[in-house]
Amino acid sequence: MKLLIAPSEIKHHYSNPPKSLRDFNCLPATAIDADKYPILARHWGGPLIVDGQLACNDDSPLAKRYKTRPISEAL
């Protein structure tokens, strides 16, 4: 598993934040709590919540879309 790192908030003089940041902020709404549902979390391709932090599986498309770091660094 890898922890997801939020994209940097770059101001482009627009009223809305960048699309990548808006998409990242929507991820917790569809995340599965890995501590509560470990069997589902093992095969889930979407976002996960591990110890209160946003994470994803290694083979998830989210790992290619956002910057990540190994979960062992957070422990």
PDB file of N, CA, C, O and CB in Angstrom:
ATOM      1  N   MET A   1       0.831  -1.182   0.000  1.00  0.00           N
ATOM      2  CA  MET A   1       0.000   0.000   0.000  1.00  0.00           C
ATOM      3  C   MET A   1       0.869   1.236   0.000  1.00  0.00           C
ATOM      4  O   MET A   1       2.003   1.232   0.477  1.00  0.00           O
ATOM      5  CB  MET A   1      -0.942   0.003   1.197  1.00  0.00           C
ATOM      6  N   LYS A   2       0.303   2.289  -0.548  1.00  0.00           N
ATOM      7  CA  LYS A   2       1.010   3.567  -0.610  1.00  0.00           C
ATOM      8  C   LYS A   2       0.086   4.674  -0.113  1.00  0.00           C
ATOM      9  O   LYS A   2      -1.123   4.641  -0.346  1.00  0.00           O
ATOM     10  CB  LYS A   2       1.501   3.865  -2.058  1.00  0.00           C
ATOM     11  N   LEU A   3       0.663   5.642   0.565  1.00  0.00           N
ATOM     12  CA  LEU A   3      -0.084   6.820   0.987  1.00  0.00           C
ATOM     13  C   LEU A   3      -0.121   7.824  -0.154  1.00  0.00           C
ATOM     14  O   LEU A   3       0.876   8.017  -0.849  1.00  0.00           O
ATOM     15  CB  LEU A   3       0.542   7.451   2.256  1.00  0.00           C
ATOM     16  N   LEU A   4      -1.259   8.459  -0.346  1.00  0.00           N
ATOM     17  CA  LEU A   4      -1.402   9.467  -1.394  1.00  0.00           C
ATOM     18  C   LEU A   4      -0.995  10.833  -0.848  1.00  0.00           C
ATOM     19  O   LEU A   4      -1.309  11.178   0.291  1.00  0.00           O
ATOM     20  CB  LEU A   4      -2.858   9.503  -1.930  1.00  0.00           C
ATOM     21  N   ILE A   5      -0.305  11.593  -1.662  1.00  0.00           N
ATOM     22  CA  ILE A   5       0.126  12.936  -1.305  1.00  0.00           C
ATOM     23  C   ILE A   5      -0.700  13.926  -2.117  1.00  0.00           C
ATOM     24  O   ILE A   5      -0.813  13.797  -3.336  1.00  0.00           O
ATOM     25  CB  ILE A   5       1.658  13.131  -1.556  1.00  0.00           C
ATOM     26  N   ALA A   6      -1.267  14.898  -1.446  1.00  0.00           N
ATOM     27  CA  ALA A   6      -2.111  15.885  -2.128  1.00  0.00           C
ATOM     28  C   ALA A   6      -1.290  16.710  -3.111  1.00  0.00           C
ATOM     29  O   ALA A   6      -0.143  17.056  -2.824  1.00  0.00           O
ATOM     30  CB  ALA A   6      -2.797  16.810  -1.105  1.00  0.00           C
ATOM     31  N   PRO A   7      -1.869  17.028  -4.271  1.00  0.00           N
ATOM     32  CA  PRO A   7      -1.154  17.878  -5.222  1.00  0.00           C
ATOM     33  C   PRO A   7      -0.982  19.286  -4.644  1.00  0.00           C
ATOM     34  O   PRO A   7      -1.774  19.735  -3.816  1.00  0.00           O
ATOM     35  CB  PRO A   7      -1.907  17.935  -6.576  1.00  0.00           C
ATOM     36  N   SER A   8       0.043  19.951  -5.089  1.00  0.00           N
ATOM     37  CA  SER A   8       0.288  21.305  -4.589  1.00  0.00           C
ATOM     38  C   SER A   8      -0.786  22.242  -5.105  1.00  0.00           C
ATOM     39  O   SER A   8      -1.277  22.113  -6.227  1.00  0.00           O
ATOM     40  CB  SER A   8       1.688  21.806  -5.008  1.00  0.00           C
ATOM     41  N   GLU A   9      -1.129  23.178  -4.259  1.00  0.00           N
ATOM     42  CA  GLU A   9      -2.172  24.129  -4.617  1.00  0.00           C
ATOM     43  C   GLU A   9      -1.529  25.329  -5.313  1.00  0.00           C
ATOM     44  O   GLU A   9      -0.978  26.213  -4.657  1.00  0.00           O
ATOM     45  CB  GLU A   9      -2.976  24.579  -3.358  1.00  0.00           C
ATOM     46  N   ILE A  10      -1.600  25.351  -6.608  1.00  0.00           N
ATOM     47  CA  ILE A  10      -1.020  26.430  -7.396  1.00  0.00           C
ATOM     48  C   ILE A  10      -2.138  27.386  -7.789  1.00  0.00           C
ATOM     49  O   ILE A  10      -3.136  26.969  -8.375  1.00  0.00           O
ATOM     50  CB  ILE A  10      -0.278  25.881  -8.659  1.00  0.00           C
ATOM     51  N   LYS A  11      -1.978  28.627  -7.477  1.00  0.00           N
ATOM     52  CA  LYS A  11      -2.987  29.623  -7.837  1.00  0.00           C
ATOM     53  C   LYS A  11      -2.766  30.073  -9.275  1.00  0.00           C
ATOM     54  O   LYS A  11      -1.678  30.514  -9.646  1.00  0.00           O
ATOM     55  CB  LYS A  11      -2.939  30.837  -6.870  1.00  0.00           C
ATOM     56  N   HIS A  12      -3.804  29.956 -10.063  1.00  0.00           N
ATOM     57  CA  HIS A  12      -3.744  30.366 -11.461  1.00  0.00           C
ATOM     58  C   HIS A  12      -4.611  31.592 -11.716  1.00  0.00           C
ATOM     59  O   HIS A  12      -4.988  31.866 -12.855  1.00  0.00           O
ATOM     60  CB  HIS A  12      -4.181  29.220 -12.368  1.00  0.00           C
ATOM     61  N   HIS A  13      -4.924  32.324 -10.663  1.00  0.00           N
ATOM     62  CA  HIS A  13      -5.775  33.507 -10.754  1.00  0.00           C
ATOM     63  C   HIS A  13      -7.170  33.145 -11.252  1.00  0.00           C
ATOM     64  O   HIS A  13      -7.823  33.944 -11.924  1.00  0.00           O
ATOM     65  CB  HIS A  13      -5.141  34.548 -11.679  1.00  0.00           C
ATOM     66  N   TYR A  14      -7.619  31.946 -10.924  1.00  0.00           N
ATOM     67  CA  TYR A  14      -8.972  31.522 -11.235  1.00  0.00           C
ATOM     68  C   TYR A  14      -9.749  31.410  -9.934  1.00  0.00           C
ATOM     69  O   TYR A  14      -9.160  31.355  -8.855  1.00  0.00           O
ATOM     70  CB  TYR A  14      -8.979  30.176 -12.011  1.00  0.00           C
ATOM     71  N   SER A  15     -11.054  31.378 -10.035  1.00  0.00           N
ATOM     72  CA  SER A  15     -11.865  31.264  -8.825  1.00  0.00           C
ATOM     73  C   SER A  15     -11.892  29.838  -8.289  1.00  0.00           C
ATOM     74  O   SER A  15     -12.144  29.638  -7.101  1.00  0.00           O
ATOM     75  CB  SER A  15     -13.281  31.737  -9.100  1.00  0.00           C
ATOM     76  N   ASN A  16     -11.637  28.835  -9.142  1.00  0.00           N
ATOM     77  CA  ASN A  16     -11.643  27.435  -8.722  1.00  0.00           C
ATOM     78  C   ASN A  16     -10.213  26.925  -8.541  1.00  0.00           C
ATOM     79  O   ASN A  16      -9.301  27.353  -9.248  1.00  0.00           O
ATOM     80  CB  ASN A  16     -12.396  26.566  -9.749  1.00  0.00           C
ATOM     81  N   PRO A  17     -10.024  26.005  -7.587  1.00  0.00           N
ATOM     82  CA  PRO A  17      -8.711  25.354  -7.474  1.00  0.00           C
ATOM     83  C   PRO A  17      -8.474  24.453  -8.683  1.00  0.00           C
ATOM     84  O   PRO A  17      -9.416  24.166  -9.422  1.00  0.00           O
ATOM     85  CB  PRO A  17      -8.611  24.532  -6.155  1.00  0.00           C
ATOM     86  N   PRO A  18      -7.241  23.999  -8.902  1.00  0.00           N
ATOM     87  CA  PRO A  18      -6.960  23.123 -10.043  1.00  0.00           C
ATOM     88  C   PRO A  18      -7.777  21.824  -9.973  1.00  0.00           C
ATOM     89  O   PRO A  18      -8.140  21.367  -8.889  1.00  0.00           O
ATOM     90  CB  PRO A  18      -5.458  22.795 -10.098  1.00  0.00           C
ATOM     91  N   LYS A  19      -8.059  21.242 -11.137  1.00  0.00           N
ATOM     92  CA  LYS A  19      -8.878  20.037 -11.214  1.00  0.00           C
ATOM     93  C   LYS A  19      -8.254  18.879 -10.440  1.00  0.00           C
ATOM     94  O   LYS A  19      -8.977  18.108  -9.809  1.00  0.00           O
ATOM     95  CB  LYS A  19      -9.086  19.637 -12.666  1.00  0.00           C
ATOM     96  N   SER A  20      -6.945  18.742 -10.476  1.00  0.00           N
ATOM     97  CA  SER A  20      -6.304  17.640  -9.750  1.00  0.00           C
ATOM     98  C   SER A  20      -6.542  17.757  -8.246  1.00  0.00           C
ATOM     99  O   SER A  20      -6.727  16.744  -7.571  1.00  0.00           O
ATOM    100  CB  SER A  20      -4.795  17.613 -10.042  1.00  0.00           C
ATOM    101  N   LEU A  21      -6.540  18.966  -7.717  1.00  0.00           N
ATOM    102  CA  LEU A  21      -6.790  19.173  -6.292  1.00  0.00           C
ATOM    103  C   LEU A  21      -8.264  18.929  -5.960  1.00  0.00           C
ATOM    104  O   LEU A  21      -8.579  18.358  -4.915  1.00  0.00           O
ATOM    105  CB  LEU A  21      -6.379  20.599  -5.875  1.00  0.00           C
ATOM    106  N   ARG A  22      -9.161  19.357  -6.843  1.00  0.00           N
ATOM    107  CA  ARG A  22     -10.581  19.105  -6.621  1.00  0.00           C
ATOM    108  C   ARG A  22     -10.875  17.606  -6.635  1.00  0.00           C
ATOM    109  O   ARG A  22     -11.647  17.114  -5.812  1.00  0.00           O
ATOM    110  CB  ARG A  22     -11.425  19.822  -7.685  1.00  0.00           C
ATOM    111  N   ASP A  23     -10.260  16.884  -7.567  1.00  0.00           N
ATOM    112  CA  ASP A  23     -10.453  15.434  -7.624  1.00  0.00           C
ATOM    113  C   ASP A  23      -9.886  14.752  -6.388  1.00  0.00           C
ATOM    114  O   ASP A  23     -10.488  13.815  -5.864  1.00  0.00           O
ATOM    115  CB  ASP A  23      -9.802  14.860  -8.881  1.00  0.00           C
ATOM    116  N   PHE A  24      -8.733  15.215  -5.919  1.00  0.00           N
ATOM    117  CA  PHE A  24      -8.109  14.627  -4.735  1.00  0.00           C
ATOM    118  C   PHE A  24      -8.989  14.839  -3.504  1.00  0.00           C
ATOM    119  O   PHE A  24      -9.106  13.941  -2.670  1.00  0.00           O
ATOM    120  CB  PHE A  24      -6.711  15.233  -4.503  1.00  0.00           C
ATOM    121  N   ASN A  25      -9.599  15.996  -3.382  1.00  0.00           N
ATOM    122  CA  ASN A  25     -10.444  16.289  -2.227  1.00  0.00           C
ATOM    123  C   ASN A  25     -11.740  15.488  -2.240  1.00  0.00           C
ATOM    124  O   ASN A  25     -12.398  15.381  -1.205  1.00  0.00           O
ATOM    125  CB  ASN A  25     -10.760  17.768  -2.180  1.00  0.00           C
ATOM    126  N   CYS A  26     -12.124  14.922  -3.381  1.00  0.00           N
ATOM    127  CA  CYS A  26     -13.320  14.079  -3.477  1.00  0.00           C
ATOM    128  C   CYS A  26     -13.038  12.620  -3.120  1.00  0.00           C
ATOM    129  O   CYS A  26     -13.978  11.864  -2.878  1.00  0.00           O
ATOM    130  CB  CYS A  26     -13.895  14.156  -4.880  1.00  0.00           C
ATOM    131  N   LEU A  27     -11.789  12.211  -3.080  1.00  0.00           N
ATOM    132  CA  LEU A  27     -11.439  10.812  -2.844  1.00  0.00           C
ATOM    133  C   LEU A  27     -11.934  10.252  -1.509  1.00  0.00           C
ATOM    134  O   LEU A  27     -12.385   9.106  -1.490  1.00  0.00           O
ATOM    135  CB  LEU A  27      -9.961  10.660  -2.913  1.00  0.00           C
ATOM    136  N   PRO A  28     -11.880  10.984  -0.394  1.00  0.00           N
ATOM    137  CA  PRO A  28     -12.352  10.393   0.865  1.00  0.00           C
ATOM    138  C   PRO A  28     -13.825   9.990   0.845  1.00  0.00           C
ATOM    139  O   PRO A  28     -14.229   9.134   1.632  1.00  0.00           O
ATOM    140  CB  PRO A  28     -12.127  11.362   1.988  1.00  0.00           C
ATOM    141  N   ALA A  29     -14.624  10.570  -0.018  1.00  0.00           N
ATOM    142  CA  ALA A  29     -16.045  10.219  -0.085  1.00  0.00           C
ATOM    143  C   ALA A  29     -16.262   8.813  -0.621  1.00  0.00           C
ATOM    144  O   ALA A  29     -17.278   8.191  -0.311  1.00  0.00           O
ATOM    145  CB  ALA A  29     -16.789  11.215  -0.953  1.00  0.00           C
ATOM    146  N   THR A  30     -15.336   8.299  -1.415  1.00  0.00           N
ATOM    147  CA  THR A  30     -15.479   6.964  -1.983  1.00  0.00           C
ATOM    148  C   THR A  30     -14.480   5.973  -1.393  1.00  0.00           C
ATOM    149  O   THR A  30     -14.354   4.854  -1.892  1.00  0.00           O
ATOM    150  CB  THR A  30     -15.311   7.023  -3.486  1.00  0.00           C
ATOM    151  N   ALA A  31     -13.783   6.360  -0.356  1.00  0.00           N
ATOM    152  CA  ALA A  31     -12.747   5.503   0.238  1.00  0.00           C
ATOM    153  C   ALA A  31     -13.357   4.448   1.156  1.00  0.00           C
ATOM    154  O   ALA A  31     -14.404   4.659   1.768  1.00  0.00           O
ATOM    155  CB  ALA A  31     -11.735   6.352   1.022  1.00  0.00           C
ATOM    156  N   ILE A  32     -12.680   3.319   1.235  1.00  0.00           N
ATOM    157  CA  ILE A  32     -13.060   2.236   2.134  1.00  0.00           C
ATOM    158  C   ILE A  32     -12.079   2.230   3.302  1.00  0.00           C
ATOM    159  O   ILE A  32     -10.872   2.381   3.113  1.00  0.00           O
ATOM    160  CB  ILE A  32     -13.072   0.851   1.393  1.00  0.00           C
ATOM    161  N   ASP A  33     -12.610   2.054   4.504  1.00  0.00           N
ATOM    162  CA  ASP A  33     -11.765   1.982   5.696  1.00  0.00           C
ATOM    163  C   ASP A  33     -11.090   0.613   5.730  1.00  0.00           C
ATOM    164  O   ASP A  33     -11.750  -0.403   5.948  1.00  0.00           O
ATOM    165  CB  ASP A  33     -12.600   2.229   7.000  1.00  0.00           C
ATOM    166  N   ALA A  34      -9.789   0.589   5.517  1.00  0.00           N
ATOM    167  CA  ALA A  34      -9.041  -0.666   5.424  1.00  0.00           C
ATOM    168  C   ALA A  34      -8.969  -1.397   6.763  1.00  0.00           C
ATOM    169  O   ALA A  34      -8.850  -2.622   6.785  1.00  0.00           O
ATOM    170  CB  ALA A  34      -7.636  -0.396   4.913  1.00  0.00           C
ATOM    171  N   ASP A  35      -9.037  -0.681   7.866  1.00  0.00           N
ATOM    172  CA  ASP A  35      -9.000  -1.330   9.175  1.00  0.00           C
ATOM    173  C   ASP A  35     -10.321  -2.043   9.471  1.00  0.00           C
ATOM    174  O   ASP A  35     -10.345  -3.084  10.127  1.00  0.00           O
ATOM    175  CB  ASP A  35      -8.696  -0.300  10.275  1.00  0.00           C
ATOM    176  N   LYS A  36     -11.401  -1.474   8.984  1.00  0.00           N
ATOM    177  CA  LYS A  36     -12.724  -2.020   9.244  1.00  0.00           C
ATOM    178  C   LYS A  36     -13.094  -3.146   8.276  1.00  0.00           C
ATOM    179  O   LYS A  36     -13.755  -4.110   8.662  1.00  0.00           O
ATOM    180  CB  LYS A  36     -13.754  -0.918   9.166  1.00  0.00           C
ATOM    181  N   TYR A  37     -12.664  -3.018   7.014  1.00  0.00           N
ATOM    182  CA  TYR A  37     -12.985  -3.994   5.968  1.00  0.00           C
ATOM    183  C   TYR A  37     -11.707  -4.474   5.275  1.00  0.00           C
ATOM    184  O   TYR A  37     -11.477  -4.115   4.120  1.00  0.00           O
ATOM    185  CB  TYR A  37     -13.961  -3.380   4.931  1.00  0.00           C
ATOM    186  N   PRO A  38     -10.875  -5.267   5.938  1.00  0.00           N
ATOM    187  CA  PRO A  38      -9.581  -5.639   5.357  1.00  0.00           C
ATOM    188  C   PRO A  38      -9.692  -6.521   4.114  1.00  0.00           C
ATOM    189  O   PRO A  38      -8.839  -6.426   3.231  1.00  0.00           O
ATOM    190  CB  PRO A  38      -8.757  -6.348   6.388  1.00  0.00           C
ATOM    191  N   ILE A  39     -10.709  -7.372   4.016  1.00  0.00           N
ATOM    192  CA  ILE A  39     -10.838  -8.246   2.848  1.00  0.00           C
ATOM    193  C   ILE A  39     -11.216  -7.439   1.616  1.00  0.00           C
ATOM    194  O   ILE A  39     -10.665  -7.665   0.539  1.00  0.00           O
ATOM    195  CB  ILE A  39     -11.883  -9.345   3.103  1.00  0.00           C
ATOM    196  N   LEU A  40     -12.143  -6.505   1.756  1.00  0.00           N
ATOM    197  CA  LEU A  40     -12.502  -5.636   0.635  1.00  0.00           C
ATOM    198  C   LEU A  40     -11.342  -4.740   0.229  1.00  0.00           C
ATOM    199  O   LEU A  40     -11.105  -4.511  -0.957  1.00  0.00           O
ATOM    200  CB  LEU A  40     -13.714  -4.782   0.992  1.00  0.00           C
ATOM    201  N   ALA A  41     -10.628  -4.242   1.216  1.00  0.00           N
ATOM    202  CA  ALA A  41      -9.536  -3.301   0.944  1.00  0.00           C
ATOM    203  C   ALA A  41      -8.406  -3.952   0.157  1.00  0.00           C
ATOM    204  O   ALA A  41      -7.717  -3.277  -0.608  1.00  0.00           O
ATOM    205  CB  ALA A  41      -8.993  -2.737   2.248  1.00  0.00           C
ATOM    206  N   ARG A  42      -8.209  -5.246   0.335  1.00  0.00           N
ATOM    207  CA  ARG A  42      -7.114  -5.927  -0.351  1.00  0.00           C
ATOM    208  C   ARG A  42      -7.284  -5.900  -1.869  1.00  0.00           C
ATOM    209  O   ARG A  42      -6.294  -5.850  -2.599  1.00  0.00           O
ATOM    210  CB  ARG A  42      -7.014  -7.366   0.131  1.00  0.00           C
ATOM    211  N   HIS A  43      -8.514  -5.932  -2.346  1.00  0.00           N
ATOM    212  CA  HIS A  43      -8.774  -5.997  -3.788  1.00  0.00           C
ATOM    213  C   HIS A  43      -9.388  -4.711  -4.343  1.00  0.00           C
ATOM    214  O   HIS A  43      -9.713  -4.655  -5.529  1.00  0.00           O
ATOM    215  CB  HIS A  43      -9.691  -7.161  -4.089  1.00  0.00           C
ATOM    216  N   TRP A  44      -9.550  -3.702  -3.532  1.00  0.00           N
ATOM    217  CA  TRP A  44     -10.187  -2.445  -3.941  1.00  0.00           C
ATOM    218  C   TRP A  44      -9.214  -1.616  -4.761  1.00  0.00           C
ATOM    219  O   TRP A  44      -8.086  -1.374  -4.330  1.00  0.00           O
ATOM    220  CB  TRP A  44     -10.673  -1.642  -2.709  1.00  0.00           C
ATOM    221  N   GLY A  45      -9.641  -1.182  -5.937  1.00  0.00           N
ATOM    222  CA  GLY A  45      -8.783  -0.377  -6.796  1.00  0.00           C
ATOM    223  C   GLY A  45      -8.870   1.107  -6.509  1.00  0.00           C
ATOM    224  O   GLY A  45      -8.092   1.894  -7.048  1.00  0.00           O
ATOM    225  N   GLY A  46      -9.804   1.491  -5.669  1.00  0.00           N
ATOM    226  CA  GLY A  46      -9.999   2.901  -5.351  1.00  0.00           C
ATOM    227  C   GLY A  46      -9.258   3.318  -4.098  1.00  0.00           C
ATOM    228  O   GLY A  46      -8.370   2.609  -3.625  1.00  0.00           O
ATOM    229  N   PRO A  47      -9.626   4.468  -3.562  1.00  0.00           N
ATOM    230  CA  PRO A  47      -8.934   4.992  -2.381  1.00  0.00           C
ATOM    231  C   PRO A  47      -9.280   4.216  -1.111  1.00  0.00           C
ATOM    232  O   PRO A  47     -10.372   3.663  -0.983  1.00  0.00           O
ATOM    233  CB  PRO A  47      -9.275   6.459  -2.190  1.00  0.00           C
ATOM    234  N   LEU A  48      -8.343   4.188  -0.192  1.00  0.00           N
ATOM    235  CA  LEU A  48      -8.501   3.527   1.096  1.00  0.00           C
ATOM    236  C   LEU A  48      -8.158   4.514   2.211  1.00  0.00           C
ATOM    237  O   LEU A  48      -7.418   5.476   2.005  1.00  0.00           O
ATOM    238  CB  LEU A  48      -7.606   2.257   1.184  1.00  0.00           C
ATOM    239  N   ILE A  49      -8.698   4.259   3.368  1.00  0.00           N
ATOM    240  CA  ILE A  49      -8.323   5.042   4.547  1.00  0.00           C
ATOM    241  C   ILE A  49      -7.590   4.102   5.489  1.00  0.00           C
ATOM    242  O   ILE A  49      -8.162   3.127   5.978  1.00  0.00           O
ATOM    243  CB  ILE A  49      -9.582   5.696   5.247  1.00  0.00           C
ATOM    244  N   VAL A  50      -6.322   4.401   5.740  1.00  0.00           N
ATOM    245  CA  VAL A  50      -5.482   3.585   6.617  1.00  0.00           C
ATOM    246  C   VAL A  50      -4.975   4.495   7.730  1.00  0.00           C
ATOM    247  O   VAL A  50      -4.246   5.455   7.482  1.00  0.00           O
ATOM    248  CB  VAL A  50      -4.286   2.916   5.827  1.00  0.00           C
ATOM    249  N   ASP A  51      -5.369   4.179   8.950  1.00  0.00           N
ATOM    250  CA  ASP A  51      -4.985   4.983  10.120  1.00  0.00           C
ATOM    251  C   ASP A  51      -5.316   6.463   9.928  1.00  0.00           C
ATOM    252  O   ASP A  51      -4.542   7.333  10.329  1.00  0.00           O
ATOM    253  CB  ASP A  51      -3.489   4.823  10.403  1.00  0.00           C
ATOM    254  N   GLY A  52      -6.453   6.742   9.321  1.00  0.00           N
ATOM    255  CA  GLY A  52      -6.904   8.113   9.137  1.00  0.00           C
ATOM    256  C   GLY A  52      -6.256   8.852   7.988  1.00  0.00           C
ATOM    257  O   GLY A  52      -6.495  10.048   7.819  1.00  0.00           O
ATOM    258  N   GLN A  53      -5.436   8.171   7.183  1.00  0.00           N
ATOM    259  CA  GLN A  53      -4.771   8.803   6.048  1.00  0.00           C
ATOM    260  C   GLN A  53      -5.244   8.154   4.756  1.00  0.00           C
ATOM    261  O   GLN A  53      -5.604   6.977   4.735  1.00  0.00           O
ATOM    262  CB  GLN A  53      -3.233   8.699   6.180  1.00  0.00           C
ATOM    263  N   LEU A  54      -5.240   8.923   3.692  1.00  0.00           N
ATOM    264  CA  LEU A  54      -5.669   8.450   2.388  1.00  0.00           C
ATOM    265  C   LEU A  54      -4.569   7.611   1.757  1.00  0.00           C
ATOM    266  O   LEU A  54      -3.416   8.037   1.685  1.00  0.00           O
ATOM    267  CB  LEU A  54      -6.044   9.629   1.475  1.00  0.00           C
ATOM    268  N   ALA A  55      -4.927   6.421   1.302  1.00  0.00           N
ATOM    269  CA  ALA A  55      -3.951   5.500   0.723  1.00  0.00           C
ATOM    270  C   ALA A  55      -4.577   4.785  -0.469  1.00  0.00           C
ATOM    271  O   ALA A  55      -5.758   4.960  -0.767  1.00  0.00           O
ATOM    272  CB  ALA A  55      -3.457   4.474   1.780  1.00  0.00           C
ATOM    273  N   CYS A  56      -3.757   3.973  -1.148  1.00  0.00           N
ATOM    274  CA  CYS A  56      -4.246   3.151  -2.254  1.00  0.00           C
ATOM    275  C   CYS A  56      -3.367   1.913  -2.345  1.00  0.00           C
ATOM    276  O   CYS A  56      -2.269   1.875  -1.791  1.00  0.00           O
ATOM    277  CB  CYS A  56      -4.244   3.946  -3.606  1.00  0.00           C
ATOM    278  N   ASN A  57      -3.863   0.897  -3.054  1.00  0.00           N
ATOM    279  CA  ASN A  57      -3.063  -0.298  -3.297  1.00  0.00           C
ATOM    280  C   ASN A  57      -1.985   0.011  -4.318  1.00  0.00           C
ATOM    281  O   ASN A  57      -2.092   0.984  -5.063  1.00  0.00           O
ATOM    282  CB  ASN A  57      -3.946  -1.466  -3.779  1.00  0.00           C
ATOM    283  N   ASP A  58      -0.950  -0.811  -4.355  1.00  0.00           N
ATOM    284  CA  ASP A  58       0.185  -0.575  -5.253  1.00  0.00           C
ATOM    285  C   ASP A  58      -0.207  -0.607  -6.721  1.00  0.00           C
ATOM    286  O   ASP A  58       0.353   0.145  -7.519  1.00  0.00           O
ATOM    287  CB  ASP A  58       1.260  -1.599  -5.003  1.00  0.00           C
ATOM    288  N   ASP A  59      -1.150  -1.455  -7.096  1.00  0.00           N
ATOM    289  CA  ASP A  59      -1.530  -1.585  -8.499  1.00  0.00           C
ATOM    290  C   ASP A  59      -2.737  -0.718  -8.874  1.00  0.00           C
ATOM    291  O   ASP A  59      -3.296  -0.880  -9.958  1.00  0.00           O
ATOM    292  CB  ASP A  59      -1.830  -3.032  -8.810  1.00  0.00           C
ATOM    293  N   SER A  60      -3.136   0.180  -8.008  1.00  0.00           N
ATOM    294  CA  SER A  60      -4.276   1.049  -8.253  1.00  0.00           C
ATOM    295  C   SER A  60      -3.930   2.137  -9.272  1.00  0.00           C
ATOM    296  O   SER A  60      -2.788   2.594  -9.314  1.00  0.00           O
ATOM    297  CB  SER A  60      -4.750   1.682  -6.944  1.00  0.00           C
ATOM    298  N   PRO A  61      -4.889   2.555 -10.088  1.00  0.00           N
ATOM    299  CA  PRO A  61      -4.645   3.682 -11.003  1.00  0.00           C
ATOM    300  C   PRO A  61      -4.332   4.986 -10.261  1.00  0.00           C
ATOM    301  O   PRO A  61      -3.700   5.882 -10.820  1.00  0.00           O
ATOM    302  CB  PRO A  61      -5.857   3.888 -11.905  1.00  0.00           C
ATOM    303  N   LEU A  62      -4.769   5.088  -9.025  1.00  0.00           N
ATOM    304  CA  LEU A  62      -4.473   6.292  -8.234  1.00  0.00           C
ATOM    305  C   LEU A  62      -2.989   6.429  -7.954  1.00  0.00           C
ATOM    306  O   LEU A  62      -2.485   7.543  -7.807  1.00  0.00           O
ATOM    307  CB  LEU A  62      -5.241   6.267  -6.920  1.00  0.00           C
ATOM    308  N   ALA A  63      -2.283   5.304  -7.878  1.00  0.00           N
ATOM    309  CA  ALA A  63      -0.841   5.343  -7.623  1.00  0.00           C
ATOM    310  C   ALA A  63      -0.092   5.962  -8.794  1.00  0.00           C
ATOM    311  O   ALA A  63       0.995   6.513  -8.617  1.00  0.00           O
ATOM    312  CB  ALA A  63      -0.308   3.936  -7.348  1.00  0.00           C
ATOM    313  N   LYS A  64      -0.662   5.875  -9.981  1.00  0.00           N
ATOM    314  CA  LYS A  64      -0.035   6.491 -11.152  1.00  0.00           C
ATOM    315  C   LYS A  64      -0.468   7.934 -11.336  1.00  0.00           C
ATOM    316  O   LYS A  64       0.249   8.728 -11.945  1.00  0.00           O
ATOM    317  CB  LYS A  64      -0.363   5.699 -12.400  1.00  0.00           C
ATOM    318  N   ARG A  65      -1.641   8.276 -10.810  1.00  0.00           N
ATOM    319  CA  ARG A  65      -2.196   9.612 -11.015  1.00  0.00           C
ATOM    320  C   ARG A  65      -1.659  10.649 -10.014  1.00  0.00           C
ATOM    321  O   ARG A  65      -1.455  11.809 -10.370  1.00  0.00           O
ATOM    322  CB  ARG A  65      -3.704   9.551 -10.920  1.00  0.00           C
ATOM    323  N   TYR A  66      -1.435  10.226  -8.773  1.00  0.00           N
ATOM    324  CA  TYR A  66      -0.980  11.133  -7.720  1.00  0.00           C
ATOM    325  C   TYR A  66       0.378  10.684  -7.190  1.00  0.00           C
ATOM    326  O   TYR A  66       0.766   9.527  -7.350  1.00  0.00           O
ATOM    327  CB  TYR A  66      -2.011  11.198  -6.572  1.00  0.00           C
ATOM    328  N   LYS A  67       1.089  11.605  -6.563  1.00  0.00           N
ATOM    329  CA  LYS A  67       2.339  11.257  -5.917  1.00  0.00           C
ATOM    330  C   LYS A  67       2.036  10.388  -4.703  1.00  0.00           C
ATOM    331  O   LYS A  67       1.039  10.587  -4.009  1.00  0.00           O
ATOM    332  CB  LYS A  67       3.132  12.527  -5.511  1.00  0.00           C
ATOM    333  N   THR A  68       2.908   9.429  -4.465  1.00  0.00           N
ATOM    334  CA  THR A  68       2.701   8.501  -3.348  1.00  0.00           C
ATOM    335  C   THR A  68       4.007   8.346  -2.559  1.00  0.00           C
ATOM    336  O   THR A  68       5.084   8.752  -2.995  1.00  0.00           O
ATOM    337  CB  THR A  68       2.203   7.112  -3.865  1.00  0.00           C
ATOM    338  N   ARG A  69       3.858   7.745  -1.391  1.00  0.00           N
ATOM    339  CA  ARG A  69       5.025   7.340  -0.603  1.00  0.00           C
ATOM    340  C   ARG A  69       4.653   6.028   0.080  1.00  0.00           C
ATOM    341  O   ARG A  69       3.479   5.790   0.361  1.00  0.00           O
ATOM    342  CB  ARG A  69       5.448   8.454   0.454  1.00  0.00           C
ATOM    343  N   PRO A  70       5.622   5.191   0.344  1.00  0.00           N
ATOM    344  CA  PRO A  70       5.325   3.905   0.986  1.00  0.00           C
ATOM    345  C   PRO A  70       4.685   4.094   2.368  1.00  0.00           C
ATOM    346  O   PRO A  70       5.014   5.029   3.098  1.00  0.00           O
ATOM    347  CB  PRO A  70       6.608   3.072   1.117  1.00  0.00           C
ATOM    348  N   ILE A  71       3.801   3.220   2.692  1.00  0.00           N
ATOM    349  CA  ILE A  71       3.098   3.331   3.972  1.00  0.00           C
ATOM    350  C   ILE A  71       4.044   3.067   5.151  1.00  0.00           C
ATOM    351  O   ILE A  71       3.780   3.518   6.265  1.00  0.00           O
ATOM    352  CB  ILE A  71       1.915   2.349   4.016  1.00  0.00           C
ATOM    353  N   SER A  72       5.125   2.351   4.915  1.00  0.00           N
ATOM    354  CA  SER A  72       6.080   2.065   5.993  1.00  0.00           C
ATOM    355  C   SER A  72       6.789   3.320   6.488  1.00  0.00           C
ATOM    356  O   SER A  72       7.261   3.350   7.624  1.00  0.00           O
ATOM    357  CB  SER A  72       7.110   1.054   5.521  1.00  0.00           C
ATOM    358  N   GLU A  73       6.875   4.364   5.650  1.00  0.00           N
ATOM    359  CA  GLU A  73       7.507   5.621   6.079  1.00  0.00           C
ATOM    360  C   GLU A  73       6.636   6.353   7.095  1.00  0.00           C
ATOM    361  O   GLU A  73       7.153   7.088   7.936  1.00  0.00           O
ATOM    362  CB  GLU A  73       7.777   6.531   4.865  1.00  0.00           C
ATOM    363  N   ALA A  74       5.332   6.161   7.025  1.00  0.00           N
ATOM    364  CA  ALA A  74       4.425   6.862   7.932  1.00  0.00           C
ATOM    365  C   ALA A  74       4.373   6.206   9.296  1.00  0.00           C
ATOM    366  O   ALA A  74       4.004   6.849  10.278  1.00  0.00           O
ATOM    367  CB  ALA A  74       3.034   6.921   7.343  1.00  0.00           C
ATOM    368  N   LEU A  75       4.737   4.935   9.371  1.00  0.00           N
ATOM    369  CA  LEU A  75       4.684   4.212  10.650  1.00  0.00           C
ATOM    370  C   LEU A  75       5.899   4.493  11.431  1.00  0.00           C
ATOM    371  O   LEU A  75       6.052   3.982  12.540  1.00  0.00           O
ATOM    372  CB  LEU A  75       4.536   2.718  10.451  1.00  0.00           C
TER     373      LEU A  75
END
